[in-house]
Amino acid sequence: MNLEEYEEDFVPGKNIHEKEDHEDQMFFDDITGVQLDTQEVLAARQELQWLHRAKVYEKRTIEECWQRTGRGPITLKL
């Protein structure tokens, strides 16, 4: 899955569906594997929309990241 496909499905503000569209989705904690409450996950994602509105970050290429910082990019899980 490339970044654009990921954003369409998971990044708040990119492709927000009605809650009913997500009721059959299941979300799991990356570390423990415990299933998370779907409505709470969707609510948290809505709260994170400020990242996009505030333009806290810009997408850049991985190559530019390595050139400018000498390190790989950080990740932001939503």
Jmol script that loads the backbone (N, CA, C; Angstrom):
load data "model"
ATOM      1  N   MET A   1       0.857  -1.175   0.000  1.00  0.00           N
ATOM      2  CA  MET A   1       0.000   0.000   0.000  1.00  0.00           C
ATOM      3  C   MET A   1       0.899   1.233   0.000  1.00  0.00           C
ATOM      4  N   ASN A   2       0.665   2.155  -0.912  1.00  0.00           N
ATOM      5  CA  ASN A   2       1.467   3.370  -0.930  1.00  0.00           C
ATOM      6  C   ASN A   2       0.849   4.426  -0.012  1.00  0.00           C
ATOM      7  N   LEU A   3       1.563   5.539   0.174  1.00  0.00           N
ATOM      8  CA  LEU A   3       1.137   6.572   1.115  1.00  0.00           C
ATOM      9  C   LEU A   3      -0.234   7.143   0.769  1.00  0.00           C
ATOM     10  N   GLU A   4      -0.477   7.382  -0.495  1.00  0.00           N
ATOM     11  CA  GLU A   4      -1.762   7.966  -0.878  1.00  0.00           C
ATOM     12  C   GLU A   4      -2.924   7.021  -0.571  1.00  0.00           C
ATOM     13  N   GLU A   5      -2.734   5.731  -0.819  1.00  0.00           N
ATOM     14  CA  GLU A   5      -3.786   4.761  -0.498  1.00  0.00           C
ATOM     15  C   GLU A   5      -4.019   4.710   1.010  1.00  0.00           C
ATOM     16  N   TYR A   6      -2.928   4.770   1.785  1.00  0.00           N
ATOM     17  CA  TYR A   6      -3.043   4.771   3.245  1.00  0.00           C
ATOM     18  C   TYR A   6      -3.827   5.989   3.706  1.00  0.00           C
ATOM     19  N   GLU A   7      -3.471   7.156   3.187  1.00  0.00           N
ATOM     20  CA  GLU A   7      -4.134   8.382   3.612  1.00  0.00           C
ATOM     21  C   GLU A   7      -5.618   8.360   3.278  1.00  0.00           C
ATOM     22  N   GLU A   8      -5.974   7.841   2.125  1.00  0.00           N
ATOM     23  CA  GLU A   8      -7.384   7.793   1.753  1.00  0.00           C
ATOM     24  C   GLU A   8      -8.195   6.995   2.754  1.00  0.00           C
ATOM     25  N   ASP A   9      -7.600   5.945   3.304  1.00  0.00           N
ATOM     26  CA  ASP A   9      -8.322   5.074   4.219  1.00  0.00           C
ATOM     27  C   ASP A   9      -8.181   5.445   5.681  1.00  0.00           C
ATOM     28  N   PHE A  10      -7.042   6.032   6.084  1.00  0.00           N
ATOM     29  CA  PHE A  10      -6.765   6.133   7.500  1.00  0.00           C
ATOM     30  C   PHE A  10      -6.461   7.515   8.045  1.00  0.00           C
ATOM     31  N   VAL A  11      -6.099   8.450   7.223  1.00  0.00           N
ATOM     32  CA  VAL A  11      -5.728   9.750   7.747  1.00  0.00           C
ATOM     33  C   VAL A  11      -6.963  10.622   7.883  1.00  0.00           C
ATOM     34  N   PRO A  12      -7.194  11.170   9.093  1.00  0.00           N
ATOM     35  CA  PRO A  12      -8.363  12.024   9.294  1.00  0.00           C
ATOM     36  C   PRO A  12      -8.368  13.197   8.335  1.00  0.00           C
ATOM     37  N   GLY A  13      -9.532  13.527   7.849  1.00  0.00           N
ATOM     38  CA  GLY A  13      -9.667  14.665   6.960  1.00  0.00           C
ATOM     39  C   GLY A  13      -9.456  14.327   5.504  1.00  0.00           C
ATOM     40  N   LYS A  14      -8.882  13.169   5.211  1.00  0.00           N
ATOM     41  CA  LYS A  14      -8.637  12.803   3.827  1.00  0.00           C
ATOM     42  C   LYS A  14      -9.879  12.179   3.187  1.00  0.00           C
ATOM     43  N   ASN A  15     -10.509  11.277   3.893  1.00  0.00           N
ATOM     44  CA  ASN A  15     -11.644  10.560   3.326  1.00  0.00           C
ATOM     45  C   ASN A  15     -12.554  10.112   4.471  1.00  0.00           C
ATOM     46  N   ILE A  16     -13.168  11.078   5.122  1.00  0.00           N
ATOM     47  CA  ILE A  16     -13.968  10.770   6.304  1.00  0.00           C
ATOM     48  C   ILE A  16     -15.306  10.190   5.868  1.00  0.00           C
ATOM     49  N   HIS A  17     -15.616   9.010   6.385  1.00  0.00           N
ATOM     50  CA  HIS A  17     -16.877   8.355   6.097  1.00  0.00           C
ATOM     51  C   HIS A  17     -17.808   8.523   7.287  1.00  0.00           C
ATOM     52  N   GLU A  18     -19.069   8.282   7.070  1.00  0.00           N
ATOM     53  CA  GLU A  18     -20.006   8.271   8.185  1.00  0.00           C
ATOM     54  C   GLU A  18     -19.654   7.145   9.127  1.00  0.00           C
ATOM     55  N   LYS A  19     -19.985   7.305  10.399  1.00  0.00           N
ATOM     56  CA  LYS A  19     -19.663   6.283  11.397  1.00  0.00           C
ATOM     57  C   LYS A  19     -20.225   4.928  11.012  1.00  0.00           C
ATOM     58  N   GLU A  20     -21.382   4.899  10.393  1.00  0.00           N
ATOM     59  CA  GLU A  20     -21.991   3.629  10.013  1.00  0.00           C
ATOM     60  C   GLU A  20     -21.097   2.831   9.069  1.00  0.00           C
ATOM     61  N   ASP A  21     -20.300   3.512   8.258  1.00  0.00           N
ATOM     62  CA  ASP A  21     -19.412   2.833   7.329  1.00  0.00           C
ATOM     63  C   ASP A  21     -18.298   2.086   8.058  1.00  0.00           C
ATOM     64  N   HIS A  22     -17.990   2.485   9.282  1.00  0.00           N
ATOM     65  CA  HIS A  22     -16.877   1.909  10.022  1.00  0.00           C
ATOM     66  C   HIS A  22     -17.316   0.905  11.079  1.00  0.00           C
ATOM     67  N   GLU A  23     -18.598   0.756  11.293  1.00  0.00           N
ATOM     68  CA  GLU A  23     -19.059  -0.084  12.386  1.00  0.00           C
ATOM     69  C   GLU A  23     -18.580  -1.522  12.276  1.00  0.00           C
ATOM     70  N   ASP A  24     -18.351  -2.008  11.069  1.00  0.00           N
ATOM     71  CA  ASP A  24     -17.893  -3.384  10.913  1.00  0.00           C
ATOM     72  C   ASP A  24     -16.369  -3.496  10.920  1.00  0.00           C
ATOM     73  N   GLN A  25     -15.654  -2.369  11.009  1.00  0.00           N
ATOM     74  CA  GLN A  25     -14.198  -2.398  11.060  1.00  0.00           C
ATOM     75  C   GLN A  25     -13.738  -2.737  12.467  1.00  0.00           C
ATOM     76  N   MET A  26     -12.602  -3.411  12.544  1.00  0.00           N
ATOM     77  CA  MET A  26     -12.012  -3.717  13.838  1.00  0.00           C
ATOM     78  C   MET A  26     -10.614  -3.121  13.878  1.00  0.00           C
ATOM     79  N   PHE A  27     -10.249  -2.576  15.020  1.00  0.00           N
ATOM     80  CA  PHE A  27      -8.949  -1.962  15.216  1.00  0.00           C
ATOM     81  C   PHE A  27      -8.251  -2.663  16.363  1.00  0.00           C
ATOM     82  N   PHE A  28      -6.922  -2.844  16.229  1.00  0.00           N
ATOM     83  CA  PHE A  28      -6.161  -3.570  17.231  1.00  0.00           C
ATOM     84  C   PHE A  28      -4.942  -2.765  17.648  1.00  0.00           C
ATOM     85  N   ASP A  29      -4.587  -2.847  18.923  1.00  0.00           N
ATOM     86  CA  ASP A  29      -3.394  -2.209  19.441  1.00  0.00           C
ATOM     87  C   ASP A  29      -2.173  -2.869  18.793  1.00  0.00           C
ATOM     88  N   ASP A  30      -1.241  -2.052  18.296  1.00  0.00           N
ATOM     89  CA  ASP A  30      -0.060  -2.579  17.609  1.00  0.00           C
ATOM     90  C   ASP A  30       0.856  -3.378  18.518  1.00  0.00           C
ATOM     91  N   ILE A  31       0.871  -3.064  19.791  1.00  0.00           N
ATOM     92  CA  ILE A  31       1.790  -3.737  20.704  1.00  0.00           C
ATOM     93  C   ILE A  31       1.149  -4.936  21.389  1.00  0.00           C
ATOM     94  N   THR A  32      -0.038  -4.730  21.972  1.00  0.00           N
ATOM     95  CA  THR A  32      -0.672  -5.801  22.740  1.00  0.00           C
ATOM     96  C   THR A  32      -1.547  -6.710  21.902  1.00  0.00           C
ATOM     97  N   GLY A  33      -2.018  -6.205  20.763  1.00  0.00           N
ATOM     98  CA  GLY A  33      -2.930  -6.981  19.937  1.00  0.00           C
ATOM     99  C   GLY A  33      -4.371  -6.947  20.414  1.00  0.00           C
ATOM    100  N   VAL A  34      -4.636  -6.201  21.480  1.00  0.00           N
ATOM    101  CA  VAL A  34      -5.980  -6.111  22.034  1.00  0.00           C
ATOM    102  C   VAL A  34      -6.879  -5.333  21.077  1.00  0.00           C
ATOM    103  N   GLN A  35      -8.110  -5.813  20.898  1.00  0.00           N
ATOM    104  CA  GLN A  35      -9.053  -5.105  20.042  1.00  0.00           C
ATOM    105  C   GLN A  35      -9.469  -3.803  20.709  1.00  0.00           C
ATOM    106  N   LEU A  36      -9.508  -2.730  19.932  1.00  0.00           N
ATOM    107  CA  LEU A  36      -9.889  -1.414  20.423  1.00  0.00           C
ATOM    108  C   LEU A  36     -11.334  -1.107  20.060  1.00  0.00           C
ATOM    109  N   ASP A  37     -11.955  -0.244  20.830  1.00  0.00           N
ATOM    110  CA  ASP A  37     -13.326   0.166  20.571  1.00  0.00           C
ATOM    111  C   ASP A  37     -13.365   1.004  19.296  1.00  0.00           C
ATOM    112  N   THR A  38     -14.137   0.573  18.318  1.00  0.00           N
ATOM    113  CA  THR A  38     -14.191   1.240  17.012  1.00  0.00           C
ATOM    114  C   THR A  38     -14.586   2.706  17.131  1.00  0.00           C
ATOM    115  N   GLN A  39     -15.619   3.001  17.889  1.00  0.00           N
ATOM    116  CA  GLN A  39     -16.078   4.387  18.005  1.00  0.00           C
ATOM    117  C   GLN A  39     -15.032   5.277  18.670  1.00  0.00           C
ATOM    118  N   GLU A  40     -14.297   4.736  19.638  1.00  0.00           N
ATOM    119  CA  GLU A  40     -13.247   5.523  20.291  1.00  0.00           C
ATOM    120  C   GLU A  40     -12.077   5.784  19.344  1.00  0.00           C
ATOM    121  N   VAL A  41     -11.736   4.801  18.527  1.00  0.00           N
ATOM    122  CA  VAL A  41     -10.672   4.990  17.537  1.00  0.00           C
ATOM    123  C   VAL A  41     -11.074   6.073  16.543  1.00  0.00           C
ATOM    124  N   LEU A  42     -12.291   6.013  16.054  1.00  0.00           N
ATOM    125  CA  LEU A  42     -12.751   7.008  15.080  1.00  0.00           C
ATOM    126  C   LEU A  42     -12.817   8.395  15.706  1.00  0.00           C
ATOM    127  N   ALA A  43     -13.239   8.480  16.962  1.00  0.00           N
ATOM    128  CA  ALA A  43     -13.295   9.772  17.658  1.00  0.00           C
ATOM    129  C   ALA A  43     -11.884  10.346  17.818  1.00  0.00           C
ATOM    130  N   ALA A  44     -10.929   9.499  18.176  1.00  0.00           N
ATOM    131  CA  ALA A  44      -9.543   9.958  18.330  1.00  0.00           C
ATOM    132  C   ALA A  44      -8.986  10.464  17.004  1.00  0.00           C
ATOM    133  N   ARG A  45      -9.314   9.778  15.935  1.00  0.00           N
ATOM    134  CA  ARG A  45      -8.837  10.220  14.617  1.00  0.00           C
ATOM    135  C   ARG A  45      -9.428  11.577  14.249  1.00  0.00           C
ATOM    136  N   GLN A  46     -10.668  11.793  14.606  1.00  0.00           N
ATOM    137  CA  GLN A  46     -11.286  13.094  14.341  1.00  0.00           C
ATOM    138  C   GLN A  46     -10.548  14.201  15.094  1.00  0.00           C
ATOM    139  N   GLU A  47     -10.157  13.921  16.333  1.00  0.00           N
ATOM    140  CA  GLU A  47      -9.449  14.911  17.134  1.00  0.00           C
ATOM    141  C   GLU A  47      -8.097  15.267  16.528  1.00  0.00           C
ATOM    142  N   LEU A  48      -7.492  14.345  15.822  1.00  0.00           N
ATOM    143  CA  LEU A  48      -6.175  14.589  15.241  1.00  0.00           C
ATOM    144  C   LEU A  48      -6.215  15.387  13.938  1.00  0.00           C
ATOM    145  N   GLN A  49      -7.403  15.761  13.508  1.00  0.00           N
ATOM    146  CA  GLN A  49      -7.505  16.539  12.271  1.00  0.00           C
ATOM    147  C   GLN A  49      -6.762  17.860  12.366  1.00  0.00           C
ATOM    148  N   TRP A  50      -6.525  18.332  13.584  1.00  0.00           N
ATOM    149  CA  TRP A  50      -5.798  19.595  13.731  1.00  0.00           C
ATOM    150  C   TRP A  50      -4.412  19.520  13.106  1.00  0.00           C
ATOM    151  N   LEU A  51      -3.814  18.324  13.060  1.00  0.00           N
ATOM    152  CA  LEU A  51      -2.509  18.181  12.424  1.00  0.00           C
ATOM    153  C   LEU A  51      -2.549  18.648  10.977  1.00  0.00           C
ATOM    154  N   HIS A  52      -3.605  18.302  10.302  1.00  0.00           N
ATOM    155  CA  HIS A  52      -3.741  18.681   8.896  1.00  0.00           C
ATOM    156  C   HIS A  52      -4.103  20.159   8.758  1.00  0.00           C
ATOM    157  N   ARG A  53      -5.012  20.619   9.607  1.00  0.00           N
ATOM    158  CA  ARG A  53      -5.410  22.024   9.521  1.00  0.00           C
ATOM    159  C   ARG A  53      -4.257  22.953   9.883  1.00  0.00           C
ATOM    160  N   ALA A  54      -3.449  22.591  10.864  1.00  0.00           N
ATOM    161  CA  ALA A  54      -2.342  23.432  11.320  1.00  0.00           C
ATOM    162  C   ALA A  54      -1.108  23.299  10.436  1.00  0.00           C
ATOM    163  N   LYS A  55      -1.163  22.345   9.522  1.00  0.00           N
ATOM    164  CA  LYS A  55      -0.022  22.107   8.620  1.00  0.00           C
ATOM    165  C   LYS A  55       1.266  21.934   9.431  1.00  0.00           C
ATOM    166  N   VAL A  56       1.204  21.035  10.396  1.00  0.00           N
ATOM    167  CA  VAL A  56       2.315  20.764  11.292  1.00  0.00           C
ATOM    168  C   VAL A  56       3.483  20.123  10.553  1.00  0.00           C
ATOM    169  N   TYR A  57       3.209  19.440   9.480  1.00  0.00           N
ATOM    170  CA  TYR A  57       4.269  18.776   8.742  1.00  0.00           C
ATOM    171  C   TYR A  57       3.997  18.856   7.252  1.00  0.00           C
ATOM    172  N   GLU A  58       5.049  18.594   6.475  1.00  0.00           N
ATOM    173  CA  GLU A  58       4.931  18.524   5.028  1.00  0.00           C
ATOM    174  C   GLU A  58       5.461  17.174   4.578  1.00  0.00           C
ATOM    175  N   LYS A  59       4.831  16.610   3.586  1.00  0.00           N
ATOM    176  CA  LYS A  59       5.343  15.365   3.014  1.00  0.00           C
ATOM    177  C   LYS A  59       6.576  15.682   2.187  1.00  0.00           C
ATOM    178  N   ARG A  60       7.619  14.895   2.403  1.00  0.00           N
ATOM    179  CA  ARG A  60       8.848  15.007   1.634  1.00  0.00           C
ATOM    180  C   ARG A  60       9.295  13.614   1.249  1.00  0.00           C
ATOM    181  N   THR A  61      10.234  13.535   0.345  1.00  0.00           N
ATOM    182  CA  THR A  61      10.719  12.218  -0.064  1.00  0.00           C
ATOM    183  C   THR A  61      11.640  11.654   1.015  1.00  0.00           C
ATOM    184  N   ILE A  62      11.748  10.339   1.013  1.00  0.00           N
ATOM    185  CA  ILE A  62      12.648   9.670   1.947  1.00  0.00           C
ATOM    186  C   ILE A  62      14.089  10.089   1.660  1.00  0.00           C
ATOM    187  N   GLU A  63      14.411  10.240   0.392  1.00  0.00           N
ATOM    188  CA  GLU A  63      15.762  10.640   0.006  1.00  0.00           C
ATOM    189  C   GLU A  63      16.111  12.011   0.580  1.00  0.00           C
ATOM    190  N   GLU A  64      15.169  12.952   0.522  1.00  0.00           N
ATOM    191  CA  GLU A  64      15.430  14.284   1.068  1.00  0.00           C
ATOM    192  C   GLU A  64      15.628  14.217   2.580  1.00  0.00           C
ATOM    193  N   CYS A  65      14.871  13.383   3.230  1.00  0.00           N
ATOM    194  CA  CYS A  65      15.012  13.215   4.671  1.00  0.00           C
ATOM    195  C   CYS A  65      16.432  12.769   5.019  1.00  0.00           C
ATOM    196  N   TRP A  66      16.908  11.750   4.330  1.00  0.00           N
ATOM    197  CA  TRP A  66      18.253  11.242   4.589  1.00  0.00           C
ATOM    198  C   TRP A  66      19.305  12.313   4.275  1.00  0.00           C
ATOM    199  N   GLN A  67      19.126  13.050   3.186  1.00  0.00           N
ATOM    200  CA  GLN A  67      20.089  14.084   2.800  1.00  0.00           C
ATOM    201  C   GLN A  67      20.174  15.193   3.846  1.00  0.00           C
ATOM    202  N   ARG A  68      19.026  15.650   4.304  1.00  0.00           N
ATOM    203  CA  ARG A  68      18.992  16.806   5.207  1.00  0.00           C
ATOM    204  C   ARG A  68      19.294  16.463   6.658  1.00  0.00           C
ATOM    205  N   THR A  69      18.910  15.262   7.089  1.00  0.00           N
ATOM    206  CA  THR A  69      19.057  14.928   8.510  1.00  0.00           C
ATOM    207  C   THR A  69      20.072  13.834   8.788  1.00  0.00           C
ATOM    208  N   GLY A  70      20.408  13.064   7.749  1.00  0.00           N
ATOM    209  CA  GLY A  70      21.290  11.931   7.958  1.00  0.00           C
ATOM    210  C   GLY A  70      20.582  10.756   8.622  1.00  0.00           C
ATOM    211  N   ARG A  71      19.267  10.846   8.728  1.00  0.00           N
ATOM    212  CA  ARG A  71      18.456   9.794   9.347  1.00  0.00           C
ATOM    213  C   ARG A  71      17.211   9.535   8.500  1.00  0.00           C
ATOM    214  N   GLY A  72      16.575   8.404   8.791  1.00  0.00           N
ATOM    215  CA  GLY A  72      15.336   8.068   8.118  1.00  0.00           C
ATOM    216  C   GLY A  72      14.174   8.874   8.679  1.00  0.00           C
ATOM    217  N   PRO A  73      13.040   8.862   8.008  1.00  0.00           N
ATOM    218  CA  PRO A  73      11.878   9.623   8.446  1.00  0.00           C
ATOM    219  C   PRO A  73      11.254   9.049   9.720  1.00  0.00           C
ATOM    220  N   ILE A  74      10.583   9.907  10.463  1.00  0.00           N
ATOM    221  CA  ILE A  74       9.819   9.443  11.626  1.00  0.00           C
ATOM    222  C   ILE A  74       8.455   9.009  11.135  1.00  0.00           C
ATOM    223  N   THR A  75       7.772   8.213  11.925  1.00  0.00           N
ATOM    224  CA  THR A  75       6.432   7.793  11.555  1.00  0.00           C
ATOM    225  C   THR A  75       5.414   8.486  12.441  1.00  0.00           C
ATOM    226  N   LEU A  76       4.238   8.634  11.919  1.00  0.00           N
ATOM    227  CA  LEU A  76       3.132   9.210  12.660  1.00  0.00           C
ATOM    228  C   LEU A  76       1.963   8.281  12.500  1.00  0.00           C
ATOM    229  N   LYS A  77       1.611   7.587  13.550  1.00  0.00           N
ATOM    230  CA  LYS A  77       0.485   6.665  13.485  1.00  0.00           C
ATOM    231  C   LYS A  77      -0.766   7.392  13.908  1.00  0.00           C
ATOM    232  N   LEU A  78      -1.793   7.235  13.102  1.00  0.00           N
ATOM    233  CA  LEU A  78      -3.060   7.879  13.411  1.00  0.00           C
ATOM    234  C   LEU A  78      -4.099   6.855  13.730  1.00  0.00           C
TER     235      LEU A  78
END
end "model"
wireframe off; spacefill off
backbone 0.3
color backbone group
